[in-house]
């Protein structure tokens, strides 16, 4: 792991998710920019001193020299955004796979550099979009692909939080400070932090691709350089229209991610704060409630569920699905042609490119007097 040391929020989430299936071990890390804090963080996690590194470059160099059955196999990147490219590129150079927090980089040009480095290395790359690994989101995607909704006409995706409704960055709140700092966060705060999750969810479930967008981003709390609120209209490649709302100044909201997809035969409605329920609303028959673990659950969704019906599975389990699936990819990669059938995928370099393209385009569109902006061409 790079990043995620003492005082960090998301590192603990990654470690808990990685350990949920007892299939992965944390073997080393460079947990902080300060060498002593990194060593102390690793010691608190039970790692031997020689595997608690002062920086990621020395970690990759030292690990690459270890015997194959001892060295690390992949790195989880849980740093602020500005370090993602440097860490991933160094990992690829030394032959290590990468699982990174989103966004993949701070600009689209950097993301193409990342793609080139990954392709040259032959290593795997995964991006942590855990919301796409909820069992009922997988079920929703499968039903859309099976034609249950008919032709998709409208997509509404919203992600609202209230934690930045006040200027907590001025009070020393660590997570707010770096997310609102353009030197570390990149082009966007709100859209880069949660808007990109909403964008990925919309494209993943519908299996559509955004072709154009227009946007309005705002810095509601005075004095902020980056956005804390915004919205975009989307046009998809089948002619469908979409609305994406992302805001972190919605007072009282926690993590209210909601996806609604409307077809000409039926519609779907899912909320992250009640993740075990998916509403399927038909045009000419009663509304159907699909529950996690139920009998009307598809095979793909069952593979992402661990518990019998009625036992809540939430964010940590969805995050664990990302780790479990990526670990399966790493094992299959090592086994080569003699491995098991291809494991379920994790969002990879193409998702990284589309996510960064969304952030860059939505920021540019908001600054422009032009209404519609073409989405960059990124081949599937």
Rosetta blueprint (number, residue, H / E / L):
1 X L
2 X E
3 X E
4 X L
5 X L
6 X L
7 X L
8 X L
9 X L
10 X H
11 X H
12 X H
13 X H
14 X H
15 X H
16 X H
17 X H
18 X H
19 X H
20 X L
21 X L
22 X L
23 X L
24 X L
25 X L
26 X L
27 X L
28 X L
29 X E
30 X E
31 X L
32 X L
33 X L
34 X L
35 X H
36 X H
37 X H
38 X H
39 X H
40 X H
41 X H
42 X H
43 X H
44 X H
45 X L
46 X L
47 X L
48 X L
49 X H
50 X H
51 X H
52 X E
53 X L
54 X L
55 X L
56 X H
57 X H
58 X H
59 X H
60 X H
61 X H
62 X H
63 X H
64 X H
65 X L
66 X L
67 X L
68 X L
69 X L
70 X L
71 X L
72 X L
73 X L
74 X E
75 X E
76 X E
77 X E
78 X E
79 X L
80 X L
81 X H
82 X H
83 X H
84 X H
85 X H
86 X H
87 X H
88 X H
89 X H
90 X H
91 X H
92 X H
93 X H
94 X L
95 X L
96 X L
97 X E
98 X E
99 X E
100 X E
101 X L
102 X L
103 X L
104 X L
105 X L
106 X L
107 X L
108 X H
109 X H
110 X H
111 X H
112 X H
113 X H
114 X H
115 X H
116 X H
117 X H
118 X H
119 X H
120 X H
121 X H
122 X L
123 X L
124 X L
125 X E
126 X E
127 X E
128 X L
129 X L
130 X H
131 X H
132 X H
133 X H
134 X L
135 X H
136 X H
137 X H
138 X H
139 X H
140 X H
141 X H
142 X H
143 X H
144 X H
145 X H
146 X L
147 X L
148 X L
149 X L
150 X L
151 X L
152 X E
153 X E
154 X E
155 X E
156 X E
157 X E
158 X E
159 X E
160 X E
161 X L
162 X L
163 X L
164 X L
165 X L
166 X L
167 X L
168 X H
169 X H
170 X H
171 X H
172 X L
173 X L
174 X H
175 X H
176 X H
177 X H
178 X H
179 X H
180 X L
181 X L
182 X H
183 X H
184 X H
185 X H
186 X L
187 X L
188 X L
189 X L
190 X H
191 X H
192 X H
193 X H
194 X H
195 X H
196 X H
197 X H
198 X H
199 X H
200 X H
201 X H
202 X H
203 X H
204 X H
205 X H
206 X H
207 X L
208 X L
209 X L
210 X E
211 X E
212 X E
213 X E
214 X E
215 X E
216 X E
217 X E
218 X E
219 X L
220 X L
221 X L
222 X L
223 X L
224 X L
225 X L
226 X L
227 X L
228 X L
229 X E
230 X E
231 X E
232 X E
233 X E
234 X E
235 X E
236 X E
237 X L
238 X L
239 X L
240 X L
241 X E
242 X E
243 X E
244 X E
245 X E
246 X E
247 X E
248 X L
249 X L
250 X L
251 X L
252 X L
253 X L
254 X L
255 X L
256 X E
257 X E
258 X E
259 X E
260 X E
261 X E
262 X E
263 X E
264 X L
265 X L
266 X E
267 X E
268 X E
269 X E
270 X E
271 X E
272 X L
273 X L
274 X E
275 X E
276 X E
277 X E
278 X E
279 X E
280 X E
281 X E
282 X E
283 X L
284 X L
285 X L
286 X L
287 X L
288 X E
289 X E
290 X E
291 X E
292 X L
293 X L
294 X L
295 X L
296 X L
297 X L
298 X L
299 X H
300 X H
301 X H
302 X H
303 X H
304 X L
305 X L
306 X L
307 X L
308 X L
309 X L
310 X L
311 X L
312 X L
313 X L
314 X L
315 X H
316 X H
317 X H
318 X H
319 X H
320 X H
321 X H
322 X H
323 X H
324 X H
325 X H
326 X H
327 X H
328 X H
329 X H
330 X H
331 X H
332 X H
333 X H
334 X H
335 X H
336 X H
337 X H
338 X H
339 X L
340 X L
341 X L
342 X L
343 X L
344 X L
345 X L
346 X L
347 X L
348 X L
349 X H
350 X H
351 X H
352 X H
353 X H
354 X H
355 X H
356 X H
357 X H
358 X H
359 X H
360 X H
361 X H
362 X H
363 X H
364 X H
365 X H
366 X H
367 X H
368 X L
369 X L
370 X L
371 X L
372 X L
373 X E
374 X E
375 X L
376 X L
377 X L
378 X L
379 X L
380 X L
